[in-house]
């Protein structure tokens, strides 16, 4: 798995309260990360001329726009 993706997974796990237990298979986290990255790349490429930046469109696409 990509080192950057592993770091992001670790950060996400740190955000979970200590009393919550879960176990996601490595195959799931790898595939999930791959799907997110591919979708970000696709939407940034498709909409590169419609927005101020690709990043602003990616945030809007995933519902994180303000």
LOKOL-951894 format. One record per atom (N, C-alpha, C): atom name; residue number from 1; x, y, z. Coordinates in nm, 2 decimals. Each point is the difference from the previous one (the first is absolute). Layout:
! residues N
{atom:CA seq:NUM xx:X yy:Y zz:Z}
...
This chain:
! residues 66
{atom:N seq:1 xx:0.09 yy:-0.12 zz:0.00}
{atom:CA seq:1 xx:-0.09 yy:0.12 zz:0.00}
{atom:C seq:1 xx:0.09 yy:0.12 zz:0.00}
{atom:N seq:2 xx:-0.04 yy:0.11 zz:-0.07}
{atom:CA seq:2 xx:0.07 yy:0.12 zz:-0.01}
{atom:C seq:2 xx:0.02 yy:0.06 zz:0.15}
{atom:N seq:3 xx:0.12 yy:0.05 zz:0.02}
{atom:CA seq:3 xx:0.03 yy:0.06 zz:0.13}
{atom:C seq:3 xx:-0.09 yy:0.11 zz:0.04}
{atom:N seq:4 xx:-0.04 yy:0.09 zz:-0.09}
{atom:CA seq:4 xx:-0.09 yy:0.11 zz:0.03}
{atom:C seq:4 xx:-0.13 yy:-0.05 zz:0.04}
{atom:N seq:5 xx:-0.05 yy:-0.10 zz:-0.07}
{atom:CA seq:5 xx:-0.13 yy:-0.06 zz:0.03}
{atom:C seq:5 xx:0.00 yy:-0.06 zz:0.14}
{atom:N seq:6 xx:0.11 yy:-0.07 zz:0.03}
{atom:CA seq:6 xx:0.02 yy:-0.06 zz:0.14}
{atom:C seq:6 xx:-0.01 yy:0.11 zz:0.11}
{atom:N seq:7 xx:0.07 yy:0.11 zz:-0.03}
{atom:CA seq:7 xx:0.00 yy:0.11 zz:0.09}
{atom:C seq:7 xx:-0.14 yy:0.06 zz:0.02}
{atom:N seq:8 xx:-0.08 yy:0.01 zz:-0.11}
{atom:CA seq:8 xx:-0.14 yy:0.05 zz:0.01}
{atom:C seq:8 xx:-0.09 yy:-0.10 zz:0.08}
{atom:N seq:9 xx:0.02 yy:-0.13 zz:-0.02}
{atom:CA seq:9 xx:-0.07 yy:-0.09 zz:0.07}
{atom:C seq:9 xx:0.03 yy:0.01 zz:0.15}
{atom:N seq:10 xx:0.13 yy:0.01 zz:0.04}
{atom:CA seq:10 xx:0.03 yy:0.02 zz:0.14}
{atom:C seq:10 xx:-0.06 yy:0.12 zz:0.06}
{atom:N seq:11 xx:0.00 yy:0.11 zz:-0.08}
{atom:CA seq:11 xx:-0.06 yy:0.12 zz:0.05}
{atom:C seq:11 xx:-0.15 yy:-0.02 zz:0.03}
{atom:N seq:12 xx:-0.07 yy:-0.07 zz:-0.09}
{atom:CA seq:12 xx:-0.14 yy:-0.02 zz:0.01}
{atom:C seq:12 xx:-0.03 yy:-0.09 zz:0.12}
{atom:N seq:13 xx:0.08 yy:-0.10 zz:0.02}
{atom:CA seq:13 xx:-0.01 yy:-0.09 zz:0.12}
{atom:C seq:13 xx:0.02 yy:0.08 zz:0.13}
{atom:N seq:14 xx:0.09 yy:0.09 zz:0.00}
{atom:CA seq:14 xx:0.02 yy:0.08 zz:0.12}
{atom:C seq:14 xx:-0.12 yy:0.09 zz:0.04}
{atom:N seq:15 xx:-0.08 yy:0.03 zz:-0.10}
{atom:CA seq:15 xx:-0.12 yy:0.08 zz:0.03}
{atom:C seq:15 xx:-0.12 yy:-0.08 zz:0.06}
{atom:N seq:16 xx:0.02 yy:-0.13 zz:0.00}
{atom:CA seq:16 xx:-0.11 yy:-0.09 zz:0.06}
{atom:C seq:16 xx:0.02 yy:-0.01 zz:0.15}
{atom:N seq:17 xx:-0.11 yy:0.02 zz:0.07}
{atom:CA seq:17 xx:0.01 yy:-0.01 zz:0.15}
{atom:C seq:17 xx:0.05 yy:-0.14 zz:0.04}
{atom:N seq:18 xx:0.08 yy:0.00 zz:0.11}
{atom:CA seq:18 xx:0.06 yy:-0.12 zz:0.05}
{atom:C seq:18 xx:-0.09 yy:-0.12 zz:0.02}
{atom:N seq:19 xx:-0.13 yy:0.04 zz:0.04}
{atom:CA seq:19 xx:-0.09 yy:-0.11 zz:0.04}
{atom:C seq:19 xx:-0.07 yy:-0.07 zz:-0.12}
{atom:N seq:20 xx:0.03 yy:0.05 zz:-0.12}
{atom:CA seq:20 xx:-0.06 yy:-0.06 zz:-0.12}
{atom:C seq:20 xx:0.10 yy:-0.09 zz:-0.06}
{atom:N seq:21 xx:-0.04 yy:-0.13 zz:-0.03}
{atom:CA seq:21 xx:0.09 yy:-0.09 zz:-0.06}
{atom:C seq:21 xx:-0.05 yy:-0.04 zz:-0.14}
{atom:N seq:22 xx:0.09 yy:-0.02 zz:-0.09}
{atom:CA seq:22 xx:-0.04 yy:-0.04 zz:-0.13}
{atom:C seq:22 xx:0.12 yy:-0.07 zz:-0.07}
{atom:N seq:23 xx:-0.02 yy:-0.07 zz:-0.10}
{atom:CA seq:23 xx:0.10 yy:-0.07 zz:-0.07}
{atom:C seq:23 xx:-0.03 yy:0.00 zz:-0.15}
{atom:N seq:24 xx:0.07 yy:0.08 zz:-0.08}
{atom:CA seq:24 xx:-0.02 yy:0.00 zz:-0.14}
{atom:C seq:24 xx:0.11 yy:-0.07 zz:-0.07}
{atom:N seq:25 xx:-0.03 yy:-0.09 zz:-0.09}
{atom:CA seq:25 xx:0.10 yy:-0.08 zz:-0.07}
{atom:C seq:25 xx:0.09 yy:0.10 zz:-0.08}
{atom:N seq:26 xx:0.13 yy:-0.03 zz:-0.01}
{atom:CA seq:26 xx:0.09 yy:0.08 zz:-0.08}
{atom:C seq:26 xx:-0.04 yy:0.02 zz:-0.14}
{atom:N seq:27 xx:-0.06 yy:-0.11 zz:-0.06}
{atom:CA seq:27 xx:-0.05 yy:0.01 zz:-0.14}
{atom:C seq:27 xx:-0.11 yy:0.10 zz:-0.01}
{atom:N seq:28 xx:-0.08 yy:0.02 zz:0.10}
{atom:CA seq:28 xx:-0.11 yy:0.10 zz:-0.01}
{atom:C seq:28 xx:0.06 yy:0.14 zz:0.01}
{atom:N seq:29 xx:0.09 yy:0.03 zz:0.09}
{atom:CA seq:29 xx:0.06 yy:0.13 zz:0.01}
{atom:C seq:29 xx:0.08 yy:0.04 zz:-0.12}
{atom:N seq:30 xx:0.07 yy:-0.10 zz:-0.06}
{atom:CA seq:30 xx:0.07 yy:0.03 zz:-0.12}
{atom:C seq:30 xx:-0.09 yy:0.03 zz:-0.12}
{atom:N seq:31 xx:-0.10 yy:-0.08 zz:-0.02}
{atom:CA seq:31 xx:-0.10 yy:0.02 zz:-0.11}
{atom:C seq:31 xx:-0.07 yy:0.14 zz:0.02}
{atom:N seq:32 xx:-0.05 yy:0.02 zz:0.13}
{atom:CA seq:32 xx:-0.07 yy:0.13 zz:0.03}
{atom:C seq:32 xx:0.09 yy:0.12 zz:-0.04}
{atom:N seq:33 xx:0.12 yy:0.00 zz:0.05}
{atom:CA seq:33 xx:0.10 yy:0.11 zz:-0.03}
{atom:C seq:33 xx:0.02 yy:0.01 zz:-0.15}
{atom:N seq:34 xx:0.01 yy:-0.11 zz:-0.07}
{atom:CA seq:34 xx:0.02 yy:0.00 zz:-0.15}
{atom:C seq:34 xx:-0.12 yy:0.07 zz:-0.07}
{atom:N seq:35 xx:-0.12 yy:-0.04 zz:0.05}
{atom:CA seq:35 xx:-0.12 yy:0.06 zz:-0.06}
{atom:C seq:35 xx:-0.01 yy:0.15 zz:0.02}
{atom:N seq:36 xx:0.03 yy:0.04 zz:0.12}
{atom:CA seq:36 xx:-0.01 yy:0.15 zz:0.03}
{atom:C seq:36 xx:0.10 yy:0.07 zz:-0.09}
{atom:N seq:37 xx:0.13 yy:-0.05 zz:0.00}
{atom:CA seq:37 xx:0.10 yy:0.07 zz:-0.08}
{atom:C seq:37 xx:-0.04 yy:0.01 zz:-0.15}
{atom:N seq:38 xx:-0.05 yy:-0.12 zz:-0.05}
{atom:CA seq:38 xx:-0.04 yy:0.00 zz:-0.14}
{atom:C seq:38 xx:-0.11 yy:0.10 zz:-0.03}
{atom:N seq:39 xx:-0.10 yy:0.00 zz:0.09}
{atom:CA seq:39 xx:-0.11 yy:0.10 zz:-0.02}
{atom:C seq:39 xx:0.05 yy:0.14 zz:0.01}
{atom:N seq:40 xx:0.09 yy:0.03 zz:0.09}
{atom:CA seq:40 xx:0.05 yy:0.14 zz:0.01}
{atom:C seq:40 xx:0.07 yy:0.04 zz:-0.13}
{atom:N seq:41 xx:0.08 yy:-0.10 zz:-0.05}
{atom:CA seq:41 xx:0.08 yy:0.03 zz:-0.13}
{atom:C seq:41 xx:-0.10 yy:0.02 zz:-0.11}
{atom:N seq:42 xx:-0.10 yy:-0.08 zz:-0.01}
{atom:CA seq:42 xx:-0.10 yy:0.01 zz:-0.11}
{atom:C seq:42 xx:-0.08 yy:0.13 zz:0.01}
{atom:N seq:43 xx:-0.05 yy:0.04 zz:0.11}
{atom:CA seq:43 xx:-0.08 yy:0.12 zz:0.01}
{atom:C seq:43 xx:0.09 yy:0.12 zz:-0.02}
{atom:N seq:44 xx:0.12 yy:0.00 zz:0.05}
{atom:CA seq:44 xx:0.09 yy:0.11 zz:-0.02}
{atom:C seq:44 xx:0.04 yy:0.02 zz:-0.15}
{atom:N seq:45 xx:0.01 yy:-0.11 zz:-0.07}
{atom:CA seq:45 xx:0.04 yy:0.01 zz:-0.14}
{atom:C seq:45 xx:-0.13 yy:0.04 zz:-0.08}
{atom:N seq:46 xx:-0.11 yy:-0.05 zz:0.02}
{atom:CA seq:46 xx:-0.12 yy:0.03 zz:-0.07}
{atom:C seq:46 xx:-0.04 yy:0.15 zz:0.02}
{atom:N seq:47 xx:0.02 yy:0.05 zz:0.12}
{atom:CA seq:47 xx:-0.05 yy:0.13 zz:0.03}
{atom:C seq:47 xx:0.11 yy:0.11 zz:0.02}
{atom:N seq:48 xx:0.12 yy:-0.03 zz:-0.06}
{atom:CA seq:48 xx:0.11 yy:0.09 zz:0.02}
{atom:C seq:48 xx:-0.02 yy:0.14 zz:-0.05}
{atom:N seq:49 xx:-0.09 yy:0.02 zz:-0.09}
{atom:CA seq:49 xx:-0.01 yy:0.14 zz:-0.05}
{atom:C seq:49 xx:-0.12 yy:0.07 zz:0.05}
{atom:N seq:50 xx:-0.08 yy:-0.07 zz:0.09}
{atom:CA seq:50 xx:-0.13 yy:0.06 zz:0.05}
{atom:C seq:50 xx:0.02 yy:0.07 zz:0.13}
{atom:N seq:51 xx:0.11 yy:-0.03 zz:0.07}
{atom:CA seq:51 xx:0.01 yy:0.05 zz:0.14}
{atom:C seq:51 xx:0.13 yy:0.07 zz:0.02}
{atom:N seq:52 xx:0.01 yy:0.08 zz:0.10}
{atom:CA seq:52 xx:0.12 yy:0.07 zz:0.04}
{atom:C seq:52 xx:0.12 yy:-0.09 zz:0.01}
{atom:N seq:53 xx:-0.03 yy:-0.12 zz:0.07}
{atom:CA seq:53 xx:0.10 yy:-0.10 zz:0.01}
{atom:C seq:53 xx:-0.06 yy:-0.14 zz:0.01}
{atom:N seq:54 xx:0.08 yy:-0.09 zz:-0.04}
{atom:CA seq:54 xx:-0.05 yy:-0.14 zz:0.01}
{atom:C seq:54 xx:-0.04 yy:-0.04 zz:0.14}
{atom:N seq:55 xx:0.08 yy:0.05 zz:0.09}
{atom:CA seq:55 xx:-0.02 yy:-0.03 zz:0.15}
{atom:C seq:55 xx:-0.14 yy:0.05 zz:0.04}
{atom:N seq:56 xx:-0.04 yy:0.12 zz:-0.04}
{atom:CA seq:56 xx:-0.13 yy:0.05 zz:0.04}
{atom:C seq:56 xx:-0.11 yy:-0.09 zz:-0.06}
{atom:N seq:57 xx:0.01 yy:-0.05 zz:-0.12}
{atom:CA seq:57 xx:-0.10 yy:-0.08 zz:-0.05}
{atom:C seq:57 xx:0.00 yy:-0.14 zz:0.07}
{atom:N seq:58 xx:0.11 yy:-0.05 zz:0.03}
{atom:CA seq:58 xx:0.01 yy:-0.13 zz:0.07}
{atom:C seq:58 xx:-0.08 yy:0.01 zz:0.14}
{atom:N seq:59 xx:0.03 yy:0.11 zz:0.07}
{atom:CA seq:59 xx:-0.07 yy:0.03 zz:0.13}
{atom:C seq:59 xx:-0.15 yy:0.01 zz:-0.02}
{atom:N seq:60 xx:-0.04 yy:0.07 zz:-0.10}
{atom:CA seq:60 xx:-0.15 yy:0.01 zz:-0.03}
{atom:C seq:60 xx:-0.06 yy:-0.13 zz:-0.04}
{atom:N seq:61 xx:0.07 yy:-0.08 zz:-0.08}
{atom:CA seq:61 xx:-0.05 yy:-0.13 zz:-0.04}
{atom:C seq:61 xx:-0.02 yy:-0.09 zz:0.11}
{atom:N seq:62 xx:0.08 yy:0.00 zz:0.11}
{atom:CA seq:62 xx:-0.01 yy:-0.09 zz:0.11}
{atom:C seq:62 xx:-0.08 yy:0.07 zz:0.12}
{atom:N seq:63 xx:-0.05 yy:0.12 zz:-0.03}
{atom:CA seq:63 xx:-0.09 yy:0.06 zz:0.10}
{atom:C seq:63 xx:0.08 yy:0.08 zz:0.11}
{atom:N seq:64 xx:0.12 yy:0.04 zz:-0.02}
{atom:CA seq:64 xx:0.08 yy:0.07 zz:0.10}
{atom:C seq:64 xx:0.01 yy:0.15 zz:-0.04}
{atom:N seq:65 xx:-0.07 yy:0.04 zz:-0.09}
{atom:CA seq:65 xx:0.01 yy:0.15 zz:-0.03}
{atom:C seq:65 xx:-0.07 yy:0.08 zz:0.11}
{atom:N seq:66 xx:0.04 yy:0.12 zz:0.01}
{atom:CA seq:66 xx:-0.06 yy:0.08 zz:0.11}
{atom:C seq:66 xx:-0.09 yy:0.11 zz:-0.05}
